[in-house]
């Protein structure tokens, strides 16, 4: 199941009204999640649970990065999850 807060955290990265420290913390969180071995799965699952186009775009970019740069490490079966 997708983390219900992930969308809010992603949107916080781009919220001009948040203090810089809060935006930096949000960016660190999503970057750490994206860099973790199975982090891409959270972004893939979130695609189907959000109505925010900004969040969908962000999640698709994370998945694209995984396909382009880590596909060999996770293997074809793992990537099949989101196709």
Beta strands, then each sheet from edge to edge (+ up, - down):
end
